[in-house]
Amino acid sequence: SSHLQKKRRAATARRQHLKSAMLQLAATEIEREAAAKEVEKQNYLAEHCPPLSLPGSMQELQELCKKLHAKIESVDEERYDTEVKLQKTTKELEDLSQKLFDLRGKFKRPPLRRVRMSADAMLRALLGSKHKVCMDLRANLKQVKKEDTEKEKDLRDVGDWRKNIEEKSGMEGRKKMFEAGE
């Protein structure tokens, strides 16, 4: 048993080592992704947002404000158009899923009917008409001797259990049972 315990301890230690190695790899990967995102963000800002240089005169400041307001309006229009497209596609998706749900309800499986078929016909259907299969179902039946049938006849003569039950049912049957007991 001590050998098994050593093996279990070694397996546990191996598992813990693998877990810690995986966690270290995951941590370094997360750090790399964060650094890559930061570099990407800086590149985007440098490309799309040039450094701000404020002009000295009042007229130039007003022109700069007009340009900025025009850019804000165009961005707002794009955002609005994108939201409308998103709402439209969401509505289409909901309509299609509703149609799909309705179609599923319409087509129900028909109830299967039992088809009576002989064993030969079934084998012919399964194997094809080329194979001629003749199946004699009586070939494997057990031979019954006349002595067995006589024993069964004796058992049948003892009486049908249904008749006994019918005779004992009701008040008359209880009376008979009571009288038989005395």
OpenMM code with the backbone's topology and positions (N, CA, C; nanometers):
from openmm import Vec3, app, unit

residues = "SER SER HIS LEU GLN LYS LYS ARG ARG ALA ALA THR ALA ARG ARG GLN HIS LEU LYS SER ALA MET LEU GLN LEU ALA ALA THR GLU ILE GLU ARG GLU ALA ALA ALA LYS GLU VAL GLU LYS GLN ASN TYR LEU ALA GLU HIS CYS PRO PRO LEU SER LEU PRO GLY SER MET GLN GLU LEU GLN GLU LEU CYS LYS LYS LEU HIS ALA LYS ILE GLU SER VAL ASP GLU GLU ARG TYR ASP THR GLU VAL LYS LEU GLN LYS THR THR LYS GLU LEU GLU ASP LEU SER GLN LYS LEU PHE ASP LEU ARG GLY LYS PHE LYS ARG PRO PRO LEU ARG ARG VAL ARG MET SER ALA ASP ALA MET LEU ARG ALA LEU LEU GLY SER LYS HIS LYS VAL CYS MET ASP LEU ARG ALA ASN LEU LYS GLN VAL LYS LYS GLU ASP THR GLU LYS GLU LYS ASP LEU ARG ASP VAL GLY ASP TRP ARG LYS ASN ILE GLU GLU LYS SER GLY MET GLU GLY ARG LYS LYS MET PHE GLU ALA GLY GLU".split()
positions = [
    Vec3(0.0819, -0.1189, 0.0000),
    Vec3(0.0000, 0.0000, 0.0000),
    Vec3(0.0871, 0.1265, 0.0000),
    Vec3(0.2060, 0.1214, 0.0627),
    Vec3(0.2936, 0.2388, 0.0660),
    Vec3(0.3435, 0.2707, -0.0758),
    Vec3(0.3618, 0.1655, -0.1564),
    Vec3(0.4031, 0.1863, -0.2963),
    Vec3(0.2956, 0.2638, -0.3730),
    Vec3(0.1687, 0.2255, -0.3499),
    Vec3(0.0579, 0.2963, -0.4143),
    Vec3(0.0499, 0.4414, -0.3680),
    Vec3(0.0735, 0.4633, -0.2369),
    Vec3(0.0692, 0.6002, -0.1845),
    Vec3(0.1791, 0.6857, -0.2466),
    Vec3(0.2987, 0.6273, -0.2655),
    Vec3(0.4089, 0.7005, -0.3304),
    Vec3(0.3716, 0.7378, -0.4734),
    Vec3(0.3104, 0.6418, -0.5435),
    Vec3(0.2686, 0.6694, -0.6820),
    Vec3(0.1653, 0.7812, -0.6858),
    Vec3(0.0685, 0.7769, -0.5926),
    Vec3(-0.0353, 0.8807, -0.5883),
    Vec3(0.0257, 1.0173, -0.5585),
    Vec3(0.1204, 1.0219, -0.4625),
    Vec3(0.1858, 1.1488, -0.4295),
    Vec3(0.2623, 1.2029, -0.5500),
    Vec3(0.3314, 1.1137, -0.6211),
    Vec3(0.4082, 1.1559, -0.7385),
    Vec3(0.3144, 1.2085, -0.8469),
    Vec3(0.2011, 1.1407, -0.8667),
    Vec3(0.1048, 1.1852, -0.9681),
    Vec3(0.0455, 1.3202, -0.9293),
    Vec3(0.0166, 1.3392, -0.7999),
    Vec3(-0.0378, 1.4670, -0.7533),
    Vec3(0.0641, 1.5783, -0.7728),
    Vec3(0.1909, 1.5501, -0.7382),
    Vec3(0.2966, 1.6502, -0.7548),
    Vec3(0.3123, 1.6860, -0.9024),
    Vec3(0.3086, 1.5857, -0.9895),
    Vec3(0.3200, 1.6090, -1.1342),
    Vec3(0.2049, 1.6970, -1.1831),
    Vec3(0.0825, 1.6660, -1.1368),
    Vec3(-0.0348, 1.7456, -1.1752),
    Vec3(-0.0210, 1.8904, -1.1295),
    Vec3(0.0242, 1.9094, -1.0048),
    Vec3(0.0401, 2.0449, -0.9521),
    Vec3(0.1468, 2.1216, -1.0296),
    Vec3(0.2550, 2.0528, -1.0665),
    Vec3(0.3605, 2.1164, -1.1461),
    Vec3(0.3069, 2.1590, -1.2824),
    Vec3(0.2294, 2.0703, -1.3463),
    Vec3(0.1706, 2.1036, -1.4766),
    Vec3(0.0739, 2.2205, -1.4657),
    Vec3(-0.0067, 2.2214, -1.3587),
    Vec3(-0.1010, 2.3323, -1.3392),
    Vec3(-0.0275, 2.4643, -1.3242),
    Vec3(0.0787, 2.4655, -1.2416),
    Vec3(0.1517, 2.5907, -1.2200),
    Vec3(0.2201, 2.6357, -1.3485),
    Vec3(0.2733, 2.5409, -1.4269),
    Vec3(0.3361, 2.5769, -1.5545),
    Vec3(0.2328, 2.6373, -1.6504),
    Vec3(0.1130, 2.5772, -1.6537),
    Vec3(0.0070, 2.6300, -1.7408),
    Vec3(-0.0358, 2.7693, -1.6970),
    Vec3(-0.0461, 2.7910, -1.5648),
    Vec3(-0.0834, 2.9234, -1.5143),
    Vec3(0.0222, 3.0279, -1.5494),
    Vec3(0.1515, 2.9912, -1.5391),
    Vec3(0.2578, 3.0851, -1.5757),
    Vec3(0.2499, 3.1205, -1.7240),
    Vec3(0.2275, 3.0196, -1.8082),
    Vec3(0.2144, 3.0455, -1.9524),
    Vec3(0.0965, 3.1366, -1.9808),
    Vec3(-0.0153, 3.1108, -1.9140),
    Vec3(-0.1349, 3.1930, -1.9349),
    Vec3(-0.1093, 3.3369, -1.8914),
    Vec3(-0.0394, 3.3558, -1.7785),
    Vec3(-0.0112, 3.4912, -1.7296),
    Vec3(0.0771, 3.5676, -1.8287),
    Vec3(0.1819, 3.5021, -1.8799),
    Vec3(0.2692, 3.5704, -1.9776),
    Vec3(0.1926, 3.6015, -2.1060),
    Vec3(0.1021, 3.5109, -2.1457),
    Vec3(0.0223, 3.5344, -2.2669),
    Vec3(-0.0715, 3.6538, -2.2476),
    Vec3(-0.1309, 3.6661, -2.1292),
    Vec3(-0.2194, 3.7795, -2.0995),
    Vec3(-0.1400, 3.9103, -2.1029),
    Vec3(-0.0198, 3.9083, -2.0447),
    Vec3(0.0647, 4.0288, -2.0470),
    Vec3(0.0985, 4.0683, -2.1906),
    Vec3(0.1333, 3.9685, -2.2741),
    Vec3(0.1650, 3.9979, -2.4155),
    Vec3(0.0460, 4.0601, -2.4868),
    Vec3(-0.0742, 4.0019, -2.4647),
    Vec3(-0.1948, 4.0542, -2.5297),
    Vec3(-0.2231, 4.1977, -2.4860),
    Vec3(-0.2057, 4.2259, -2.3563),
    Vec3(-0.2302, 4.3615, -2.3063),
    Vec3(-0.1324, 4.4599, -2.3707),
    Vec3(-0.0050, 4.4214, -2.3814),
    Vec3(0.0945, 4.5095, -2.4437),
    Vec3(0.0612, 4.5316, -2.5909),
    Vec3(0.0196, 4.4261, -2.6612),
    Vec3(-0.0158, 4.4387, -2.8036),
    Vec3(-0.1360, 4.5307, -2.8210),
    Vec3(-0.2355, 4.5208, -2.7315),
    Vec3(-0.3527, 4.6086, -2.7382),
    Vec3(-0.3140, 4.7538, -2.7169),
    Vec3(-0.2230, 4.7778, -2.6226),
    Vec3(-0.1790, 4.9149, -2.5941),
    Vec3(-0.1072, 4.9751, -2.7146),
    Vec3(-0.0202, 4.8965, -2.7793),
    Vec3(0.0509, 4.9431, -2.8995),
    Vec3(-0.0485, 4.9721, -3.0115),
    Vec3(-0.1469, 4.8833, -3.0277),
    Vec3(-0.2493, 4.9019, -3.1314),
    Vec3(-0.3296, 5.0293, -3.1056),
    Vec3(-0.3624, 5.0536, -2.9792),
    Vec3(-0.4378, 5.1734, -2.9416),
    Vec3(-0.3569, 5.2989, -2.9736),
    Vec3(-0.2282, 5.2987, -2.9393),
    Vec3(-0.1427, 5.4154, -2.9658),
    Vec3(-0.1326, 5.4416, -3.1158),
    Vec3(-0.1181, 5.3332, -3.1946),
    Vec3(-0.1098, 5.3497, -3.3406),
    Vec3(-0.2393, 5.4078, -3.3956),
    Vec3(-0.3523, 5.3590, -3.3476),
    Vec3(-0.4819, 5.4090, -3.3955),
    Vec3(-0.4978, 5.5567, -3.3621),
    Vec3(-0.4654, 5.5938, -3.2383),
    Vec3(-0.4780, 5.7338, -3.1973),
    Vec3(-0.3855, 5.8234, -3.2784),
    Vec3(-0.2631, 5.7768, -3.3044),
    Vec3(-0.1684, 5.8572, -3.3823),
    Vec3(-0.2193, 5.8767, -3.5247),
    Vec3(-0.2839, 5.7720, -3.5793),
    Vec3(-0.3330, 5.7796, -3.7178),
    Vec3(-0.4576, 5.8657, -3.7289),
    Vec3(-0.5533, 5.8479, -3.6364),
    Vec3(-0.6829, 5.9142, -3.6490),
    Vec3(-0.6944, 6.0446, -3.5709),
    Vec3(-0.6107, 6.0672, -3.4731),
    Vec3(-0.6191, 6.1897, -3.3925),
    Vec3(-0.4838, 6.2627, -3.3953),
    Vec3(-0.4671, 6.3508, -3.4914),
    Vec3(-0.3402, 6.4256, -3.4956),
    Vec3(-0.3289, 6.5137, -3.3720),
    Vec3(-0.2088, 6.5484, -3.3341),
    Vec3(-0.1927, 6.6320, -3.2147),
    Vec3(-0.2622, 6.7670, -3.2333),
    Vec3(-0.3217, 6.8128, -3.1255),
    Vec3(-0.4009, 6.9350, -3.1305),
    Vec3(-0.3092, 7.0571, -3.1225),
    Vec3(-0.3268, 7.1443, -3.2215),
    Vec3(-0.2512, 7.2700, -3.2174),
    Vec3(-0.3537, 7.3824, -3.2206),
    Vec3(-0.3643, 7.4558, -3.1134),
    Vec3(-0.4637, 7.5617, -3.1038),
    Vec3(-0.4113, 7.6889, -3.1714),
    Vec3(-0.4916, 7.7400, -3.2645),
    Vec3(-0.4505, 7.8641, -3.3308),
    Vec3(-0.4628, 7.9838, -3.2350),
    Vec3(-0.3940, 8.0920, -3.2714),
    Vec3(-0.3906, 8.2086, -3.1844),
    Vec3(-0.5098, 8.3010, -3.2003),
    Vec3(-0.5640, 8.3123, -3.3217),
    Vec3(-0.6710, 8.4104, -3.3411),
    Vec3(-0.8077, 8.3493, -3.3156),
    Vec3(-0.9043, 8.4386, -3.2871),
    Vec3(-1.0410, 8.3968, -3.2566),
    Vec3(-1.1080, 8.3342, -3.3783),
    Vec3(-1.0838, 8.3873, -3.4962),
    Vec3(-1.1462, 8.3394, -3.6190),
    Vec3(-1.1000, 8.1967, -3.6497),
    Vec3(-0.9711, 8.1700, -3.6340),
    Vec3(-0.9178, 8.0353, -3.6589),
    Vec3(-0.9759, 7.9350, -3.5581),
    Vec3(-0.9954, 7.9789, -3.4340),
    Vec3(-1.0570, 7.8911, -3.3329),
    Vec3(-1.2010, 7.8562, -3.3711),
    Vec3(-1.2746, 7.9546, -3.4198),
    Vec3(-1.4130, 7.9296, -3.4629),
    Vec3(-1.4166, 7.8316, -3.5800),
    Vec3(-1.3256, 7.8456, -3.6756),
    Vec3(-1.3185, 7.7521, -3.7896),
    Vec3(-1.2862, 7.6105, -3.7406),
    Vec3(-1.1932, 7.6011, -3.6456),
    Vec3(-1.1571, 7.4704, -3.5893),
    Vec3(-1.2789, 7.4071, -3.5210),
    Vec3(-1.3550, 7.4878, -3.4462),
    Vec3(-1.4761, 7.4361, -3.3807),
    Vec3(-1.5784, 7.3893, -3.4834),
    Vec3(-1.5950, 7.4641, -3.5927),
    Vec3(-1.6884, 7.4240, -3.6991),
    Vec3(-1.6465, 7.2901, -3.7598),
    Vec3(-1.5147, 7.2727, -3.7855),
    Vec3(-1.4633, 7.1459, -3.8414),
    Vec3(-1.4914, 7.0302, -3.7441),
    Vec3(-1.4648, 7.0564, -3.6151),
    Vec3(-1.4873, 6.9507, -3.5152),
    Vec3(-1.6358, 6.9136, -3.5068),
    Vec3(-1.7237, 7.0139, -3.5089),
    Vec3(-1.8683, 6.9866, -3.5051),
    Vec3(-1.9122, 6.9082, -3.6291),
    Vec3(-1.8555, 6.9402, -3.7457),
    Vec3(-1.8882, 6.8678, -3.8695),
    Vec3(-1.8457, 6.7210, -3.8565),
    Vec3(-1.7251, 6.6991, -3.8016),
    Vec3(-1.6782, 6.5607, -3.7820),
    Vec3(-1.7689, 6.4851, -3.6845),
    Vec3(-1.8084, 6.5526, -3.5769),
    Vec3(-1.8969, 6.4894, -3.4770),
    Vec3(-2.0291, 6.4510, -3.5423),
    Vec3(-2.0837, 6.5414, -3.6239),
    Vec3(-2.2100, 6.5113, -3.6933),
    Vec3(-2.1951, 6.3910, -3.7852),
    Vec3(-2.0865, 6.3846, -3.8642),
    Vec3(-2.0681, 6.2711, -3.9568),
    Vec3(-2.0537, 6.1406, -3.8790),
    Vec3(-1.9819, 6.1438, -3.7662),
    Vec3(-1.9648, 6.0233, -3.6847),
    Vec3(-2.0989, 5.9809, -3.6251),
    Vec3(-2.1770, 6.0798, -3.5784),
    Vec3(-2.3095, 6.0479, -3.5235),
    Vec3(-2.4000, 5.9862, -3.6291),
    Vec3(-2.3943, 6.0389, -3.7529),
    Vec3(-2.4745, 5.9824, -3.8624),
    Vec3(-2.4346, 5.8376, -3.8890),
    Vec3(-2.3034, 5.8135, -3.8929),
    Vec3(-2.2555, 5.6755, -3.9153),
    Vec3(-2.3040, 5.5828, -3.8040),
    Vec3(-2.2944, 5.6317, -3.6792),
    Vec3(-2.3378, 5.5507, -3.5648),
    Vec3(-2.4868, 5.5204, -3.5741),
    Vec3(-2.5651, 5.6237, -3.6109),
    Vec3(-2.7097, 5.6059, -3.6240),
    Vec3(-2.7414, 5.5040, -3.7344),
    Vec3(-2.6738, 5.5193, -3.8500),
    Vec3(-2.6959, 5.4237, -3.9603),
    Vec3(-2.6615, 5.2812, -3.9181),
    Vec3(-2.5523, 5.2683, -3.8450),
    Vec3(-2.5117, 5.1352, -3.7998),
    Vec3(-2.6150, 5.0775, -3.7027),
    Vec3(-2.6669, 5.1606, -3.6114),
    Vec3(-2.7693, 5.1137, -3.5172),
    Vec3(-2.8951, 5.0701, -3.5904),
    Vec3(-2.9353, 5.1477, -3.6934),
    Vec3(-3.0553, 5.1122, -3.7703),
    Vec3(-3.0346, 4.9793, -3.8417),
    Vec3(-2.9153, 4.9616, -3.9016),
    Vec3(-2.8864, 4.8338, -3.9692),
    Vec3(-2.8922, 4.7181, -3.8698),
    Vec3(-2.8344, 4.7408, -3.7520),
    Vec3(-2.8337, 4.6365, -3.6497),
    Vec3(-2.9765, 4.6009, -3.6070),
    Vec3(-3.0601, 4.7035, -3.5851),
    Vec3(-3.1988, 4.6772, -3.5459),
    Vec3(-3.2731, 4.6020, -3.6557),
    Vec3(-3.2471, 4.6405, -3.7813),
    Vec3(-3.3145, 4.5752, -3.8940),
    Vec3(-3.2745, 4.4274, -3.9020),
    Vec3(-3.1452, 4.4000, -3.8919),
    Vec3(-3.1011, 4.2592, -3.8999),
    Vec3(-3.1510, 4.1797, -3.7792),
    Vec3(-3.1554, 4.2427, -3.6614),
    Vec3(-3.2079, 4.1731, -3.5433),
    Vec3(-3.3543, 4.1365, -3.5639),
    Vec3(-3.4315, 4.2305, -3.6194),
    Vec3(-3.5733, 4.2047, -3.6464),
    Vec3(-3.5886, 4.0908, -3.7477),
    Vec3(-3.5056, 4.0930, -3.8536),
    Vec3(-3.5108, 3.9856, -3.9540),
    Vec3(-3.4795, 3.8511, -3.8893),
    Vec3(-3.3771, 3.8496, -3.8027),
    Vec3(-3.3418, 3.7246, -3.7344),
    Vec3(-3.4570, 3.6735, -3.6486),
    Vec3(-3.5209, 3.7649, -3.5762),
    Vec3(-3.6341, 3.7232, -3.4927),
    Vec3(-3.7479, 3.6684, -3.5784),
    Vec3(-3.7764, 3.7361, -3.6931),
    Vec3(-3.8830, 3.6889, -3.7818),
    Vec3(-3.8508, 3.5504, -3.8371),
    Vec3(-3.7250, 3.5322, -3.8793),
    Vec3(-3.6864, 3.4013, -3.9344),
    Vec3(-3.6937, 3.2919, -3.8286),
    Vec3(-3.6507, 3.3227, -3.7063),
    Vec3(-3.6575, 3.2203, -3.6019),
    Vec3(-3.8027, 3.1881, -3.5683),
    Vec3(-3.8908, 3.2899, -3.5742),
    Vec3(-4.0336, 3.2643, -3.5499),
    Vec3(-4.0921, 3.1764, -3.6608),
    Vec3(-4.0535, 3.2049, -3.7871),
    Vec3(-4.1008, 3.1219, -3.8990),
    Vec3(-4.0529, 2.9785, -3.8823),
    Vec3(-3.9267, 2.9645, -3.8416),
    Vec3(-3.8716, 2.8310, -3.8211),
    Vec3(-3.9483, 2.7573, -3.7121),
    Vec3(-3.9780, 2.8277, -3.6046),
    Vec3(-4.0542, 2.7692, -3.4939),
    Vec3(-4.1930, 2.7276, -3.5418),
    Vec3(-4.2588, 2.8150, -3.6222),
    Vec3(-4.3919, 2.7819, -3.6751),
    Vec3(-4.3874, 2.6609, -3.7662),
    Vec3(-4.2839, 2.6539, -3.8514),
    Vec3(-4.2724, 2.5406, -3.9441),
    Vec3(-4.2516, 2.4103, -3.8684),
    Vec3(-4.1747, 2.4151, -3.7600),
    Vec3(-4.1526, 2.2930, -3.6823),
    Vec3(-4.2842, 2.2398, -3.6278),
    Vec3(-4.3731, 2.3311, -3.5884),
    Vec3(-4.5005, 2.2894, -3.5328),
    Vec3(-4.5940, 2.2318, -3.6369),
    Vec3(-4.5830, 2.2788, -3.7630),
    Vec3(-4.6753, 2.2333, -3.8671),
    Vec3(-4.6509, 2.0888, -3.9067),
    Vec3(-4.5255, 2.0522, -3.9235),
    Vec3(-4.4943, 1.9204, -3.9763),
    Vec3(-4.4703, 1.8226, -3.8635),
    Vec3(-4.5739, 1.7494, -3.8297),
    Vec3(-4.5608, 1.6482, -3.7251),
    Vec3(-4.5385, 1.5138, -3.7920),
    Vec3(-4.4726, 1.4289, -3.7208),
    Vec3(-4.4495, 1.2951, -3.7758),
    Vec3(-4.5812, 1.2196, -3.7846),
    Vec3(-4.6042, 1.1523, -3.8963),
    Vec3(-4.7278, 1.0739, -3.9044),
    Vec3(-4.7164, 0.9522, -3.8131),
    Vec3(-4.8286, 0.9083, -3.7587),
    Vec3(-4.8205, 0.7893, -3.6733),
    Vec3(-4.7837, 0.6679, -3.7572),
    Vec3(-4.6921, 0.5885, -3.7078),
    Vec3(-4.6465, 0.4716, -3.7819),
    Vec3(-4.7487, 0.3599, -3.7674),
    Vec3(-4.7743, 0.2943, -3.8803),
    Vec3(-4.8683, 0.1828, -3.8778),
    Vec3(-4.7911, 0.0525, -3.8819),
    Vec3(-4.8453, -0.0470, -3.8141),
    Vec3(-4.7806, -0.1772, -3.8125),
    Vec3(-4.8144, -0.2513, -3.9419),
    Vec3(-4.7126, -0.3043, -4.0058),
    Vec3(-4.7329, -0.3779, -4.1306),
    Vec3(-4.7101, -0.5251, -4.1020),
    Vec3(-4.8101, -0.6042, -4.1349),
    Vec3(-4.7958, -0.7490, -4.1146),
    Vec3(-4.7206, -0.8064, -4.2349),
    Vec3(-4.6148, -0.8792, -4.2024),
    Vec3(-4.5302, -0.9303, -4.3089),
    Vec3(-4.4757, -1.0658, -4.2650),
    Vec3(-4.4711, -1.1583, -4.3558),
    Vec3(-4.4160, -1.2887, -4.3209),
    Vec3(-4.2645, -1.2760, -4.3081),
    Vec3(-4.2029, -1.3736, -4.2432),
    Vec3(-4.0584, -1.3710, -4.2243),
    Vec3(-3.9867, -1.3752, -4.3587),
    Vec3(-4.0394, -1.4570, -4.4525),
    Vec3(-3.9776, -1.4643, -4.5861),
    Vec3(-3.9853, -1.3297, -4.6561),
    Vec3(-4.1006, -1.2642, -4.6497),
    Vec3(-4.1167, -1.1345, -4.7162),
    Vec3(-4.0247, -1.0311, -4.6529),
    Vec3(-4.0089, -1.0383, -4.5195),
    Vec3(-3.9220, -0.9430, -4.4510),
    Vec3(-3.7772, -0.9628, -4.4942),
    Vec3(-3.7328, -1.0878, -4.4979),
    Vec3(-3.5958, -1.1153, -4.5410),
    Vec3(-3.5757, -1.0749, -4.6865),
    Vec3(-3.6776, -1.0986, -4.7708),
    Vec3(-3.6677, -1.0589, -4.9111),
    Vec3(-3.6553, -0.9072, -4.9220),
    Vec3(-3.7298, -0.8356, -4.8380),
    Vec3(-3.7241, -0.6893, -4.8408),
    Vec3(-3.5885, -0.6396, -4.7925),
    Vec3(-3.5335, -0.7062, -4.6915),
    Vec3(-3.4043, -0.6632, -4.6382),
    Vec3(-3.2881, -0.6998, -4.7297),
    Vec3(-3.2896, -0.8242, -4.7797),
    Vec3(-3.1754, -0.8732, -4.8579),
    Vec3(-3.1901, -0.8490, -5.0076),
    Vec3(-3.3086, -0.8167, -5.0534),
    Vec3(-3.3297, -0.7967, -5.1957),
    Vec3(-3.3915, -0.9188, -5.2587),
    Vec3(-3.4420, -0.9026, -5.3792),
    Vec3(-3.5123, -1.0132, -5.4441),
    Vec3(-3.4170, -1.1157, -5.5030),
    Vec3(-3.2874, -1.0803, -5.5141),
    Vec3(-3.1912, -1.1754, -5.5729),
    Vec3(-3.1712, -1.2967, -5.4829),
    Vec3(-3.1648, -1.2695, -5.3506),
    Vec3(-3.1416, -1.3781, -5.2573),
    Vec3(-3.2730, -1.4509, -5.2326),
    Vec3(-3.2695, -1.5818, -5.2563),
    Vec3(-3.3896, -1.6604, -5.2270),
    Vec3(-3.3709, -1.7200, -5.0887),
    Vec3(-3.4506, -1.6726, -4.9965),
    Vec3(-3.4394, -1.7186, -4.8599),
    Vec3(-3.5669, -1.7945, -4.8261),
    Vec3(-3.5474, -1.9139, -4.7801),
    Vec3(-3.6633, -1.9905, -4.7368),
    Vec3(-3.6432, -2.0194, -4.5891),
    Vec3(-3.7382, -1.9780, -4.5143),
    Vec3(-3.7226, -1.9930, -4.3701),
    Vec3(-3.8353, -2.0818, -4.3193),
    Vec3(-3.7974, -2.1981, -4.2731),
    Vec3(-3.8967, -2.2892, -4.2194),
    Vec3(-3.9014, -2.2685, -4.0687),
    Vec3(-4.0057, -2.2038, -4.0224),
    Vec3(-4.0153, -2.1708, -3.8804),
    Vec3(-4.0427, -2.2939, -3.7951),
    Vec3(-4.0988, -2.3973, -3.8553),
    Vec3(-4.1316, -2.5168, -3.7773),
    Vec3(-4.0116, -2.6082, -3.7582),
    Vec3(-3.9039, -2.5838, -3.8335),
    Vec3(-3.7887, -2.6739, -3.8300),
    Vec3(-3.7255, -2.6783, -3.6907),
    Vec3(-3.7224, -2.5639, -3.6216),
    Vec3(-3.6530, -2.5594, -3.4923),
    Vec3(-3.7454, -2.5799, -3.3726),
    Vec3(-3.8687, -2.6177, -3.3975),
    Vec3(-3.9609, -2.6355, -3.2856),
    Vec3(-3.9332, -2.7659, -3.2113),
    Vec3(-3.9676, -2.7667, -3.0846),
    Vec3(-3.9456, -2.8831, -2.9999),
    Vec3(-4.0513, -2.9894, -3.0298),
    Vec3(-4.0075, -3.1135, -3.0295),
    Vec3(-4.1009, -3.2236, -3.0513),
    Vec3(-4.1782, -3.2482, -2.9217),
    Vec3(-4.3083, -3.2667, -2.9311),
    Vec3(-4.3909, -3.2886, -2.8128),
    Vec3(-4.4425, -3.4323, -2.8165),
    Vec3(-4.4229, -3.4999, -2.7036),
    Vec3(-4.4686, -3.6391, -2.6966),
    Vec3(-4.6130, -3.6406, -2.6501),
    Vec3(-4.6825, -3.7530, -2.6779),
    Vec3(-4.8233, -3.7638, -2.6409),
    Vec3(-4.8416, -3.7657, -2.4898),
    Vec3(-4.7425, -3.8178, -2.4162),
    Vec3(-4.7543, -3.8248, -2.2703),
    Vec3(-4.7681, -3.6841, -2.2131),
    Vec3(-4.6896, -3.5888, -2.2712),
    Vec3(-4.6941, -3.4503, -2.2229),
    Vec3(-4.8331, -3.3913, -2.2436),
    Vec3(-4.8947, -3.4237, -2.3569),
    Vec3(-5.0267, -3.3666, -2.3835),
    Vec3(-5.1305, -3.4238, -2.2879),
    Vec3(-5.1120, -3.5495, -2.2485),
    Vec3(-5.2065, -3.6091, -2.1542),
    Vec3(-5.1961, -3.5426, -2.0170),
    Vec3(-5.0736, -3.5086, -1.9750),
    Vec3(-5.0554, -3.4400, -1.8468),
    Vec3(-5.1240, -3.3036, -1.8512),
    Vec3(-5.1087, -3.2352, -1.9634),
    Vec3(-5.1722, -3.1042, -1.9769),
    Vec3(-5.3244, -3.1177, -1.9723),
    Vec3(-5.3750, -3.2289, -2.0318),
    Vec3(-5.5202, -3.2507, -2.0324),
    Vec3(-5.5701, -3.2713, -1.8894),
    Vec3(-5.4920, -3.3470, -1.8121),
    Vec3(-5.5294, -3.3668, -1.6721),
    Vec3(-5.5353, -3.2338, -1.5976),
    Vec3(-5.4389, -3.1494, -1.6249),
    Vec3(-5.4368, -3.0177, -1.5596),
    Vec3(-5.5581, -2.9355, -1.6015),
    Vec3(-5.5951, -2.9459, -1.7297),
    Vec3(-5.7094, -2.8700, -1.7786),
    Vec3(-5.8394, -2.9186, -1.7135),
    Vec3(-5.8448, -3.0491, -1.6853),
    Vec3(-5.9659, -3.1045, -1.6246),
    Vec3(-5.9845, -3.0557, -1.4812),
    Vec3(-5.8756, -3.0193, -1.4152),
    Vec3(-5.8844, -2.9737, -1.2767),
    Vec3(-5.9803, -2.8576, -1.2686),
    Vec3(-5.9783, -2.7747, -1.3685),
    Vec3(-6.0757, -2.6664, -1.3703),
    Vec3(-6.0123, -2.5356, -1.4127),
    Vec3(-6.0967, -2.4542, -1.4642),
    Vec3(-6.0519, -2.3229, -1.5086),
    Vec3(-6.0561, -2.2311, -1.3881),
    Vec3(-5.9511, -2.1584, -1.3624),
    Vec3(-5.9435, -2.0721, -1.2439),
    Vec3(-6.0464, -1.9595, -1.2495),
    Vec3(-6.0847, -1.9179, -1.3716),
    Vec3(-6.1831, -1.8099, -1.3839),
    Vec3(-6.3186, -1.8539, -1.3262),
    Vec3(-6.3525, -1.9805, -1.3511),
    Vec3(-6.4793, -2.0307, -1.2996),
    Vec3(-6.4791, -2.0317, -1.1475),
    Vec3(-6.3665, -2.0730, -1.0889),
    Vec3(-6.3556, -2.0763, -0.9429),
    Vec3(-6.3739, -1.9359, -0.8860),
    Vec3(-6.3120, -1.8379, -0.9487),
    Vec3(-6.3221, -1.6991, -0.9013),
    Vec3(-6.4660, -1.6503, -0.9130),
    Vec3(-6.5294, -1.6817, -1.0282),
    Vec3(-6.6676, -1.6366, -1.0481),
    Vec3(-6.7602, -1.7005, -0.9449),
    Vec3(-6.7350, -1.8263, -0.9112),
    Vec3(-6.8193, -1.8946, -0.8140),
    Vec3(-6.8040, -1.8339, -0.6741),
    Vec3(-6.6802, -1.7891, -0.6423),
    Vec3(-6.6541, -1.7364, -0.5084),
    Vec3(-6.6887, -1.5885, -0.4967),
    Vec3(-6.7177, -1.5234, -0.6068),
    Vec3(-6.7460, -1.3805, -0.5997),
    Vec3(-6.8898, -1.3580, -0.5546),
    Vec3(-6.9154, -1.2397, -0.4973),
    Vec3(-7.0503, -1.2057, -0.4530),
    Vec3(-7.0840, -1.2687, -0.3191),
    Vec3(-7.2047, -1.2443, -0.2722),
    Vec3(-7.2476, -1.2944, -0.1408),
    Vec3(-7.2676, -1.4453, -0.1406),
    Vec3(-7.3160, -1.5005, -0.2535),
    Vec3(-7.3380, -1.6461, -0.2583),
    Vec3(-7.2063, -1.7205, -0.2432),
    Vec3(-7.1021, -1.6671, -0.3110),
    Vec3(-6.9706, -1.7317, -0.3030),
    Vec3(-6.9161, -1.7281, -0.1616),
    Vec3(-6.9344, -1.6151, -0.0926),
    Vec3(-6.8858, -1.6039, 0.0455),
    Vec3(-6.9630, -1.7008, 0.1361),
    Vec3(-7.0935, -1.7156, 0.1055),
    Vec3(-7.1755, -1.8071, 0.1835),
    Vec3(-7.1267, -1.9498, 0.1648),
    Vec3(-7.0974, -1.9846, 0.0370),
    Vec3(-7.0467, -2.1208, 0.0065),
    Vec3(-6.9159, -2.1459, 0.0795),
    Vec3(-6.8253, -2.0398, 0.0760),
    Vec3(-6.6941, -2.0571, 0.1418),
    Vec3(-6.7144, -2.0748, 0.2927),
    Vec3(-6.8086, -2.0023, 0.3495),
    Vec3(-6.8339, -2.0102, 0.4915),
    Vec3(-6.8887, -2.1485, 0.5287),
    Vec3(-6.9829, -2.1967, 0.4450),
    Vec3(-7.0403, -2.3284, 0.4702),
    Vec3(-6.9374, -2.4387, 0.4506),
    Vec3(-6.8466, -2.4193, 0.3520),
    Vec3(-6.7428, -2.5207, 0.3266),
    Vec3(-6.6449, -2.5253, 0.4434),
    Vec3(-6.6220, -2.4109, 0.5066),
    Vec3(-6.5276, -2.4054, 0.6183),
    Vec3(-6.5806, -2.4765, 0.7403),
    Vec3(-6.7122, -2.4859, 0.7576),
    Vec3(-6.7689, -2.5499, 0.8786),
    Vec3(-6.7656, -2.6956, 0.8745),
] * unit.nanometer
topology = app.Topology()
chain = topology.addChain("A")
for resn in residues:
    res = topology.addResidue(resn, chain)
    for name in ("N", "CA", "C"):
        topology.addAtom(name, app.Element.getBySymbol(name[0]), res)
